Amino acid sequence: MTESVKCAVCGKTVLKTAALSLAHQGQTFYACGPGCRDKFTKNPAKYAKAPKAPSGGTPQKP
Ligand SMILES: [Zn+2]
């Protein structure tokens, strides 16, 4: 079974087996390659958006 994930940086769909996983604030994100992984690592706040957008738009505070 091949599962695909979305690159958190460029939005490209990649196979999960080929993607690089990135842990950030308890969530797992994926990058399609080292370049995108580096971008994520340098600026995770820019790319680490919640996979599911909340329908209310209520900001969550930690
Ligand atoms: Zn990418």
N, CA, C, O and the ligand as a Tripos MOL2 file, in Angstrom:
@<TRIPOS>MOLECULE
protein
  249   247    63     0     0
PROTEIN
NO_CHARGES

@<TRIPOS>ATOM
      1 N           0.8440   -1.1930    0.0000 N.3       1 MET1
      2 CA          0.0000    0.0000    0.0000 C.3       1 MET1
      3 C           0.8890    1.2560    0.0000 C.2       1 MET1
      4 O           1.7290    1.4460    0.8790 O.2       1 MET1
      5 N           0.6820    2.0670   -0.9730 N.am      2 THR2
      6 CA          1.4930    3.2800   -1.0520 C.3       2 THR2
      7 C           0.7000    4.4740   -0.5450 C.2       2 THR2
      8 O          -0.3800    4.7910   -1.0440 O.2       2 THR2
      9 N           1.2470    5.0970    0.4200 N.am      3 GLU3
     10 CA          0.5890    6.2490    1.0100 C.3       3 GLU3
     11 C           1.3530    7.4920    0.5930 C.2       3 GLU3
     12 O           2.5830    7.5080    0.6200 O.2       3 GLU3
     13 N           0.6380    8.5190    0.2150 N.am      4 SER4
     14 CA          1.3250    9.7380   -0.1840 C.3       4 SER4
     15 C           1.0310   10.8550    0.8100 C.2       4 SER4
     16 O          -0.0350   10.9130    1.4220 O.2       4 SER4
     17 N           1.9980   11.7220    0.9440 N.am      5 VAL5
     18 CA          1.8780   12.8540    1.8500 C.3       5 VAL5
     19 C           2.2220   14.1180    1.0770 C.2       5 VAL5
     20 O           2.7330   14.0660   -0.0420 O.2       5 VAL5
     21 N           1.9340   15.2380    1.6900 N.am      6 LYS6
     22 CA          2.1820   16.5050    1.0230 C.3       6 LYS6
     23 C           3.3910   17.1880    1.6460 C.2       6 LYS6
     24 O           3.5240   17.2450    2.8690 O.2       6 LYS6
     25 N           4.2540   17.6940    0.8110 N.am      7 CYS7
     26 CA          5.4040   18.4420    1.2980 C.3       7 CYS7
     27 C           4.9070   19.7240    1.9680 C.2       7 CYS7
     28 O           4.1470   20.4900    1.3760 O.2       7 CYS7
     29 N           5.3370   19.9430    3.1860 N.am      8 ALA8
     30 CA          4.8720   21.1120    3.9380 C.3       8 ALA8
     31 C           5.4180   22.4090    3.3640 C.2       8 ALA8
     32 O           4.8720   23.4810    3.6270 O.2       8 ALA8
     33 N           6.4800   22.3230    2.5900 N.am      9 VAL9
     34 CA          7.1320   23.5280    2.0870 C.3       9 VAL9
     35 C           6.6100   23.9100    0.7050 C.2       9 VAL9
     36 O           6.1410   25.0300    0.5030 O.2       9 VAL9
     37 N           6.6900   22.9900   -0.2330 N.am     10 CYS10
     38 CA          6.3140   23.3380   -1.5990 C.3      10 CYS10
     39 C           4.9420   22.7990   -1.9930 C.2      10 CYS10
     40 O           4.3990   23.1730   -3.0330 O.2      10 CYS10
     41 N           4.3870   21.9230   -1.1680 N.am     11 GLY11
     42 CA          3.0520   21.4400   -1.4380 C.3      11 GLY11
     43 C           2.9800   20.2640   -2.3990 C.2      11 GLY11
     44 O           1.8940   19.7990   -2.7430 O.2      11 GLY11
     45 N           4.1250   19.7930   -2.8260 N.am     12 LYS12
     46 CA          4.1600   18.6720   -3.7430 C.3      12 LYS12
     47 C           3.7470   17.3860   -3.0320 C.2      12 LYS12
     48 O           4.0520   17.1830   -1.8560 O.2      12 LYS12
     49 N           3.0610   16.5390   -3.7560 N.am     13 THR13
     50 CA          2.6730   15.2540   -3.1800 C.3      13 THR13
     51 C           3.7780   14.2420   -3.4230 C.2      13 THR13
     52 O           4.2230   14.0420   -4.5530 O.2      13 THR13
     53 N           4.2090   13.6130   -2.3530 N.am     14 VAL14
     54 CA          5.2830   12.6350   -2.4530 C.3      14 VAL14
     55 C           4.8830   11.3640   -1.7270 C.2      14 VAL14
     56 O           4.0570   11.3900   -0.8140 O.2      14 VAL14
     57 N           5.4690   10.2630   -2.1340 N.am     15 LEU15
     58 CA          5.2280    9.0200   -1.4280 C.3      15 LEU15
     59 C           5.7770    9.1230   -0.0110 C.2      15 LEU15
     60 O           6.8540    9.6710    0.2240 O.2      15 LEU15
     61 N           5.0140    8.5870    0.9090 N.am     16 LYS16
     62 CA          5.4290    8.6880    2.3040 C.3      16 LYS16
     63 C           6.7840    8.0160    2.5280 C.2      16 LYS16
     64 O           7.5890    8.4650    3.3440 O.2      16 LYS16
     65 N           7.0140    6.9510    1.8000 N.am     17 THR17
     66 CA          8.2810    6.2340    1.9540 C.3      17 THR17
     67 C           9.4610    7.0600    1.4710 C.2      17 THR17
     68 O          10.5900    6.8610    1.9220 O.2      17 THR17
     69 N           9.2020    7.9930    0.5490 N.am     18 ALA18
     70 CA         10.2790    8.8100    0.0000 C.3      18 ALA18
     71 C          10.3880   10.1610    0.6960 C.2      18 ALA18
     72 O          11.3810   10.8700    0.5360 O.2      18 ALA18
     73 N           9.3740   10.5100    1.4600 N.am     19 ALA19
     74 CA          9.3670   11.8230    2.1020 C.3      19 ALA19
     75 C          10.2450   11.8280    3.3420 C.2      19 ALA19
     76 O          10.4880   10.7930    3.9620 O.2      19 ALA19
     77 N          10.7090   13.0070    3.6830 N.am     20 LEU20
     78 CA         11.4790   13.1800    4.9090 C.3      20 LEU20
     79 C          10.5320   13.6980    5.9770 C.2      20 LEU20
     80 O           9.8790   14.7250    5.7950 O.2      20 LEU20
     81 N          10.4640   12.9950    7.0740 N.am     21 SER21
     82 CA          9.5380   13.4210    8.1190 C.3      21 SER21
     83 C          10.1960   14.4240    9.0510 C.2      21 SER21
     84 O          11.3810   14.3300    9.3690 O.2      21 SER21
     85 N           9.3950   15.3810    9.4770 N.am     22 LEU22
     86 CA          9.8910   16.4390   10.3420 C.3      22 LEU22
     87 C           8.9600   16.5630   11.5410 C.2      22 LEU22
     88 O           7.7530   16.7430   11.3840 O.2      22 LEU22
     89 N           9.5090   16.4670   12.6960 N.am     23 ALA23
     90 CA          8.6930   16.6330   13.8930 C.3      23 ALA23
     91 C           8.7600   18.0810   14.3400 C.2      23 ALA23
     92 O           9.8430   18.6470   14.4890 O.2      23 ALA23
     93 N           7.6140   18.6650   14.5500 N.am     24 HIS24
     94 CA          7.5790   20.0560   14.9930 C.3      24 HIS24
     95 C           6.3750   20.2530   15.8990 C.2      24 HIS24
     96 O           5.2320   20.0640   15.4830 O.2      24 HIS24
     97 N           6.6420   20.6340   17.1360 N.am     25 GLN25
     98 CA          5.6050   20.9140   18.1160 C.3      25 GLN25
     99 C           4.5800   19.7920   18.2000 C.2      25 GLN25
    100 O           3.3720   20.0260   18.2050 O.2      25 GLN25
    101 N           5.0900   18.5840   18.2660 N.am     26 GLY26
    102 CA          4.2210   17.4440   18.4730 C.3      26 GLY26
    103 C           3.5080   16.9550   17.2250 C.2      26 GLY26
    104 O           2.7600   15.9790   17.2750 O.2      26 GLY26
    105 N           3.7370   17.6290   16.1070 N.am     27 GLN27
    106 CA          3.1130   17.1940   14.8720 C.3      27 GLN27
    107 C           4.1790   16.7080   13.9100 C.2      27 GLN27
    108 O           5.3490   17.0740   14.0160 O.2      27 GLN27
    109 N           3.7610   15.8860   12.9800 N.am     28 THR28
    110 CA          4.6940   15.4060   11.9800 C.3      28 THR28
    111 C           4.3800   16.0490   10.6390 C.2      28 THR28
    112 O           3.2450   16.0240   10.1630 O.2      28 THR28
    113 N           5.4060   16.6200   10.0500 N.am     29 PHE29
    114 CA          5.2790   17.2120    8.7320 C.3      29 PHE29
    115 C           6.2130   16.4750    7.7930 C.2      29 PHE29
    116 O           7.0800   15.7190    8.2310 O.2      29 PHE29
    117 N           6.0340   16.6960    6.5120 N.am     30 TYR30
    118 CA          6.8470   15.9830    5.5430 C.3      30 TYR30
    119 C           7.4600   16.9510    4.5450 C.2      30 TYR30
    120 O           6.8640   17.9630    4.1780 O.2      30 TYR30
    121 N           8.6610   16.6110    4.1210 N.am     31 ALA31
    122 CA          9.3230   17.3750    3.0750 C.3      31 ALA31
    123 C           9.6500   16.4290    1.9300 C.2      31 ALA31
    124 O           9.9370   15.2510    2.1440 O.2      31 ALA31
    125 N           9.6050   16.9590    0.7120 N.am     32 CYS32
    126 CA          9.8200   16.1040   -0.4490 C.3      32 CYS32
    127 C          11.3040   15.8400   -0.6720 C.2      32 CYS32
    128 O          11.6640   14.9000   -1.3810 O.2      32 CYS32
    129 N          12.1690   16.6560   -0.0770 N.am     33 GLY33
    130 CA         13.5980   16.4700   -0.2820 C.3      33 GLY33
    131 C          14.3920   17.2970    0.6970 C.2      33 GLY33
    132 O          13.8230   18.0660    1.4710 O.2      33 GLY33
    133 N          15.7140   17.1460    0.6720 N.am     34 PRO34
    134 CA         16.5800   17.8630    1.6120 C.3      34 PRO34
    135 C          16.4290   19.3770    1.5170 C.2      34 PRO34
    136 O          16.5200   20.0700    2.5300 O.2      34 PRO34
    137 N          16.2020   19.8930    0.3260 N.am     35 GLY35
    138 CA         16.0660   21.3400    0.1560 C.3      35 GLY35
    139 C          14.8720   21.8720    0.9260 C.2      35 GLY35
    140 O          14.9630   22.8740    1.6350 O.2      35 GLY35
    141 N          13.7560   21.1860    0.7740 N.am     36 CYS36
    142 CA         12.5480   21.6060    1.4790 C.3      36 CYS36
    143 C          12.6920   21.3500    2.9780 C.2      36 CYS36
    144 O          12.1790   22.1100    3.8000 O.2      36 CYS36
    145 N          13.3880   20.2820    3.3170 N.am     37 ARG37
    146 CA         13.5950   20.0030    4.7350 C.3      37 ARG37
    147 C          14.3930   21.1310    5.3840 C.2      37 ARG37
    148 O          14.0910   21.5600    6.4980 O.2      37 ARG37
    149 N          15.4100   21.6020    4.6760 N.am     38 ASP38
    150 CA         16.2240   22.6930    5.2130 C.3      38 ASP38
    151 C          15.3940   23.9610    5.3960 C.2      38 ASP38
    152 O          15.5170   24.6600    6.4010 O.2      38 ASP38
    153 N          14.5560   24.2400    4.4170 N.am     39 LYS39
    154 CA         13.7120   25.4300    4.5270 C.3      39 LYS39
    155 C          12.7920   25.3130    5.7310 C.2      39 LYS39
    156 O          12.5930   26.2720    6.4770 O.2      39 LYS39
    157 N          12.2410   24.1340    5.9020 N.am     40 PHE40
    158 CA         11.3480   23.9260    7.0350 C.3      40 PHE40
    159 C          12.0950   24.0960    8.3490 C.2      40 PHE40
    160 O          11.6060   24.7270    9.2860 O.2      40 PHE40
    161 N          13.2840   23.5230    8.3960 N.am     41 THR41
    162 CA         14.0700   23.5700    9.6290 C.3      41 THR41
    163 C          14.4580   24.9980    9.9960 C.2      41 THR41
    164 O          14.5130   25.3600   11.1710 O.2      41 THR41
    165 N          14.7250   25.7990    8.9700 N.am     42 LYS42
    166 CA         15.1430   27.1750    9.2290 C.3      42 LYS42
    167 C          13.9780   28.0670    9.6240 C.2      42 LYS42
    168 O          14.1540   29.0290   10.3710 O.2      42 LYS42
    169 N          12.8110   27.7560    9.1360 N.am     43 ASN43
    170 CA         11.6620   28.5930    9.4210 C.3      43 ASN43
    171 C          10.4010   27.7530    9.5810 C.2      43 ASN43
    172 O           9.4770   27.8450    8.7730 O.2      43 ASN43
    173 N          10.3720   26.9400   10.6220 N.am     44 PRO44
    174 CA          9.2370   26.0220   10.7810 C.3      44 PRO44
    175 C           7.9070   26.7380   10.9630 C.2      44 PRO44
    176 O           6.8630   26.2370   10.5450 O.2      44 PRO44
    177 N           7.9450   27.8970   11.5800 N.am     45 ALA45
    178 CA          6.6860   28.6040   11.8360 C.3      45 ALA45
    179 C           5.9830   28.9940   10.5400 C.2      45 ALA45
    180 O           4.7590   29.1070   10.4830 O.2      45 ALA45
    181 N           6.7820   29.1930    9.5150 N.am     46 LYS46
    182 CA          6.1980   29.6000    8.2400 C.3      46 LYS46
    183 C           5.4810   28.4350    7.5580 C.2      46 LYS46
    184 O           4.4700   28.6190    6.8810 O.2      46 LYS46
    185 N           6.0220   27.2460    7.7490 N.am     47 TYR47
    186 CA          5.4980   26.1010    7.0080 C.3      47 TYR47
    187 C           4.6260   25.1850    7.8430 C.2      47 TYR47
    188 O           3.7980   24.4490    7.3060 O.2      47 TYR47
    189 N           4.8070   25.2290    9.1460 N.am     48 ALA48
    190 CA          4.0800   24.2950    9.9970 C.3      48 ALA48
    191 C           2.6700   24.7900   10.2620 C.2      48 ALA48
    192 O           2.3680   25.3460   11.3190 O.2      48 ALA48
    193 N           1.8370   24.5770    9.2950 N.am     49 LYS49
    194 CA          0.4410   24.9120    9.4990 C.3      49 LYS49
    195 C          -0.3110   23.6210    9.7770 C.2      49 LYS49
    196 O           0.0810   22.5390    9.3380 O.2      49 LYS49
    197 N          -1.3720   23.7620   10.4970 N.am     50 ALA50
    198 CA         -2.1630   22.5760   10.8100 C.3      50 ALA50
    199 C          -2.7010   21.9760    9.5160 C.2      50 ALA50
    200 O          -3.2050   22.6960    8.6540 O.2      50 ALA50
    201 N          -2.5930   20.6680    9.3840 N.am     51 PRO51
    202 CA         -3.0620   20.0010    8.1740 C.3      51 PRO51
    203 C          -4.5430   20.2400    7.9150 C.2      51 PRO51
    204 O          -4.9530   20.4430    6.7720 O.2      51 PRO51
    205 N          -5.3340   20.2160    8.9580 N.am     52 LYS52
    206 CA         -6.7540   20.4800    8.7990 C.3      52 LYS52
    207 C          -7.0460   21.8880    9.2910 C.2      52 LYS52
    208 O          -6.7310   22.2280   10.4310 O.2      52 LYS52
    209 N          -7.6300   22.6850    8.4600 N.am     53 ALA53
    210 CA         -7.9720   24.0330    8.8700 C.3      53 ALA53
    211 C          -9.2320   23.9980    9.7230 C.2      53 ALA53
    212 O         -10.2440   23.4260    9.3180 O.2      53 ALA53
    213 N          -9.1730   24.5950   10.8800 N.am     54 PRO54
    214 CA        -10.3800   24.6430   11.7170 C.3      54 PRO54
    215 C         -11.4440   25.5110   11.0630 C.2      54 PRO54
    216 O         -11.1420   26.5660   10.5040 O.2      54 PRO54
    217 N         -12.6660   25.0690   11.1360 N.am     55 SER55
    218 CA        -13.7240   25.7640   10.4060 C.3      55 SER55
    219 C         -14.1100   27.0820   11.0560 C.2      55 SER55
    220 O         -14.6750   27.9570   10.4000 O.2      55 SER55
    221 N         -13.8130   27.2290   12.3290 N.am     56 GLY56
    222 CA        -14.2170   28.4480   13.0050 C.3      56 GLY56
    223 C         -13.1980   29.5660   12.8640 C.2      56 GLY56
    224 O         -13.5480   30.7430   12.9490 O.2      56 GLY56
    225 N         -11.9530   29.2070   12.6530 N.am     57 GLY57
    226 CA        -10.9110   30.2050   12.5600 C.3      57 GLY57
    227 C         -10.5130   30.7460   13.9180 C.2      57 GLY57
    228 O          -9.9420   31.8330   14.0110 O.2      57 GLY57
    229 N         -10.8060   30.0070   14.9620 N.am     58 THR58
    230 CA        -10.4450   30.4570   16.2950 C.3      58 THR58
    231 C          -8.9730   30.1700   16.5630 C.2      58 THR58
    232 O          -8.5380   29.0230   16.4580 O.2      58 THR58
    233 N          -8.2190   31.1720   16.8990 N.am     59 PRO59
    234 CA         -6.8030   30.9310   17.1930 C.3      59 PRO59
    235 C          -6.6320   30.1260   18.4690 C.2      59 PRO59
    236 O          -7.3080   30.3560   19.4710 O.2      59 PRO59
    237 N          -5.7270   29.1940   18.4040 N.am     60 GLN60
    238 CA         -5.4890   28.3530   19.5740 C.3      60 GLN60
    239 C          -4.2390   28.8110   20.2960 C.2      60 GLN60
    240 O          -3.1810   28.9890   19.6920 O.2      60 GLN60
    241 N          -4.3740   28.9950   21.5770 N.am     61 LYS61
    242 CA         -3.2060   29.3740   22.3560 C.3      61 LYS61
    243 C          -2.6750   28.1660   23.1130 C.2      61 LYS61
    244 O          -3.4550   27.3790   23.6500 O.2      61 LYS61
    245 N          -1.3960   28.0180   23.1580 N.am     62 PRO62
    246 CA         -0.8120   26.8700   23.8540 C.3      62 PRO62
    247 C          -1.0140   26.9380   25.3600 C.2      62 PRO62
    248 O          -0.5780   26.0420   26.0830 O.2      62 PRO62
    249 ZN          8.9810   20.2050   -1.2290 Zn       63 ZN63
@<TRIPOS>BOND
     1     1     2 1
     2     2     3 1
     3     3     4 2
     4     3     5 am
     5     5     6 1
     6     6     7 1
     7     7     8 2
     8     7     9 am
     9     9    10 1
    10    10    11 1
    11    11    12 2
    12    11    13 am
    13    13    14 1
    14    14    15 1
    15    15    16 2
    16    15    17 am
    17    17    18 1
    18    18    19 1
    19    19    20 2
    20    19    21 am
    21    21    22 1
    22    22    23 1
    23    23    24 2
    24    23    25 am
    25    25    26 1
    26    26    27 1
    27    27    28 2
    28    27    29 am
    29    29    30 1
    30    30    31 1
    31    31    32 2
    32    31    33 am
    33    33    34 1
    34    34    35 1
    35    35    36 2
    36    35    37 am
    37    37    38 1
    38    38    39 1
    39    39    40 2
    40    39    41 am
    41    41    42 1
    42    42    43 1
    43    43    44 2
    44    43    45 am
    45    45    46 1
    46    46    47 1
    47    47    48 2
    48    47    49 am
    49    49    50 1
    50    50    51 1
    51    51    52 2
    52    51    53 am
    53    53    54 1
    54    54    55 1
    55    55    56 2
    56    55    57 am
    57    57    58 1
    58    58    59 1
    59    59    60 2
    60    59    61 am
    61    61    62 1
    62    62    63 1
    63    63    64 2
    64    63    65 am
    65    65    66 1
    66    66    67 1
    67    67    68 2
    68    67    69 am
    69    69    70 1
    70    70    71 1
    71    71    72 2
    72    71    73 am
    73    73    74 1
    74    74    75 1
    75    75    76 2
    76    75    77 am
    77    77    78 1
    78    78    79 1
    79    79    80 2
    80    79    81 am
    81    81    82 1
    82    82    83 1
    83    83    84 2
    84    83    85 am
    85    85    86 1
    86    86    87 1
    87    87    88 2
    88    87    89 am
    89    89    90 1
    90    90    91 1
    91    91    92 2
    92    91    93 am
    93    93    94 1
    94    94    95 1
    95    95    96 2
    96    95    97 am
    97    97    98 1
    98    98    99 1
    99    99   100 2
   100    99   101 am
   101   101   102 1
   102   102   103 1
   103   103   104 2
   104   103   105 am
   105   105   106 1
   106   106   107 1
   107   107   108 2
   108   107   109 am
   109   109   110 1
   110   110   111 1
   111   111   112 2
   112   111   113 am
   113   113   114 1
   114   114   115 1
   115   115   116 2
   116   115   117 am
   117   117   118 1
   118   118   119 1
   119   119   120 2
   120   119   121 am
   121   121   122 1
   122   122   123 1
   123   123   124 2
   124   123   125 am
   125   125   126 1
   126   126   127 1
   127   127   128 2
   128   127   129 am
   129   129   130 1
   130   130   131 1
   131   131   132 2
   132   131   133 am
   133   133   134 1
   134   134   135 1
   135   135   136 2
   136   135   137 am
   137   137   138 1
   138   138   139 1
   139   139   140 2
   140   139   141 am
   141   141   142 1
   142   142   143 1
   143   143   144 2
   144   143   145 am
   145   145   146 1
   146   146   147 1
   147   147   148 2
   148   147   149 am
   149   149   150 1
   150   150   151 1
   151   151   152 2
   152   151   153 am
   153   153   154 1
   154   154   155 1
   155   155   156 2
   156   155   157 am
   157   157   158 1
   158   158   159 1
   159   159   160 2
   160   159   161 am
   161   161   162 1
   162   162   163 1
   163   163   164 2
   164   163   165 am
   165   165   166 1
   166   166   167 1
   167   167   168 2
   168   167   169 am
   169   169   170 1
   170   170   171 1
   171   171   172 2
   172   171   173 am
   173   173   174 1
   174   174   175 1
   175   175   176 2
   176   175   177 am
   177   177   178 1
   178   178   179 1
   179   179   180 2
   180   179   181 am
   181   181   182 1
   182   182   183 1
   183   183   184 2
   184   183   185 am
   185   185   186 1
   186   186   187 1
   187   187   188 2
   188   187   189 am
   189   189   190 1
   190   190   191 1
   191   191   192 2
   192   191   193 am
   193   193   194 1
   194   194   195 1
   195   195   196 2
   196   195   197 am
   197   197   198 1
   198   198   199 1
   199   199   200 2
   200   199   201 am
   201   201   202 1
   202   202   203 1
   203   203   204 2
   204   203   205 am
   205   205   206 1
   206   206   207 1
   207   207   208 2
   208   207   209 am
   209   209   210 1
   210   210   211 1
   211   211   212 2
   212   211   213 am
   213   213   214 1
   214   214   215 1
   215   215   216 2
   216   215   217 am
   217   217   218 1
   218   218   219 1
   219   219   220 2
   220   219   221 am
   221   221   222 1
   222   222   223 1
   223   223   224 2
   224   223   225 am
   225   225   226 1
   226   226   227 1
   227   227   228 2
   228   227   229 am
   229   229   230 1
   230   230   231 1
   231   231   232 2
   232   231   233 am
   233   233   234 1
   234   234   235 1
   235   235   236 2
   236   235   237 am
   237   237   238 1
   238   238   239 1
   239   239   240 2
   240   239   241 am
   241   241   242 1
   242   242   243 1
   243   243   244 2
   244   243   245 am
   245   245   246 1
   246   246   247 1
   247   247   248 2
@<TRIPOS>SUBSTRUCTURE
     1 MET1         2 RESIDUE 1 A MET
     2 THR2         6 RESIDUE 1 A THR
     3 GLU3        10 RESIDUE 1 A GLU
     4 SER4        14 RESIDUE 1 A SER
     5 VAL5        18 RESIDUE 1 A VAL
     6 LYS6        22 RESIDUE 1 A LYS
     7 CYS7        26 RESIDUE 1 A CYS
     8 ALA8        30 RESIDUE 1 A ALA
     9 VAL9        34 RESIDUE 1 A VAL
    10 CYS10       38 RESIDUE 1 A CYS
    11 GLY11       42 RESIDUE 1 A GLY
    12 LYS12       46 RESIDUE 1 A LYS
    13 THR13       50 RESIDUE 1 A THR
    14 VAL14       54 RESIDUE 1 A VAL
    15 LEU15       58 RESIDUE 1 A LEU
    16 LYS16       62 RESIDUE 1 A LYS
    17 THR17       66 RESIDUE 1 A THR
    18 ALA18       70 RESIDUE 1 A ALA
    19 ALA19       74 RESIDUE 1 A ALA
    20 LEU20       78 RESIDUE 1 A LEU
    21 SER21       82 RESIDUE 1 A SER
    22 LEU22       86 RESIDUE 1 A LEU
    23 ALA23       90 RESIDUE 1 A ALA
    24 HIS24       94 RESIDUE 1 A HIS
    25 GLN25       98 RESIDUE 1 A GLN
    26 GLY26      102 RESIDUE 1 A GLY
    27 GLN27      106 RESIDUE 1 A GLN
    28 THR28      110 RESIDUE 1 A THR
    29 PHE29      114 RESIDUE 1 A PHE
    30 TYR30      118 RESIDUE 1 A TYR
    31 ALA31      122 RESIDUE 1 A ALA
    32 CYS32      126 RESIDUE 1 A CYS
    33 GLY33      130 RESIDUE 1 A GLY
    34 PRO34      134 RESIDUE 1 A PRO
    35 GLY35      138 RESIDUE 1 A GLY
    36 CYS36      142 RESIDUE 1 A CYS
    37 ARG37      146 RESIDUE 1 A ARG
    38 ASP38      150 RESIDUE 1 A ASP
    39 LYS39      154 RESIDUE 1 A LYS
    40 PHE40      158 RESIDUE 1 A PHE
    41 THR41      162 RESIDUE 1 A THR
    42 LYS42      166 RESIDUE 1 A LYS
    43 ASN43      170 RESIDUE 1 A ASN
    44 PRO44      174 RESIDUE 1 A PRO
    45 ALA45      178 RESIDUE 1 A ALA
    46 LYS46      182 RESIDUE 1 A LYS
    47 TYR47      186 RESIDUE 1 A TYR
    48 ALA48      190 RESIDUE 1 A ALA
    49 LYS49      194 RESIDUE 1 A LYS
    50 ALA50      198 RESIDUE 1 A ALA
    51 PRO51      202 RESIDUE 1 A PRO
    52 LYS52      206 RESIDUE 1 A LYS
    53 ALA53      210 RESIDUE 1 A ALA
    54 PRO54      214 RESIDUE 1 A PRO
    55 SER55      218 RESIDUE 1 A SER
    56 GLY56      222 RESIDUE 1 A GLY
    57 GLY57      226 RESIDUE 1 A GLY
    58 THR58      230 RESIDUE 1 A THR
    59 PRO59      234 RESIDUE 1 A PRO
    60 GLN60      238 RESIDUE 1 A GLN
    61 LYS61      242 RESIDUE 1 A LYS
    62 PRO62      246 RESIDUE 1 A PRO
    63 ZN63       249 GROUP 0 **** ****
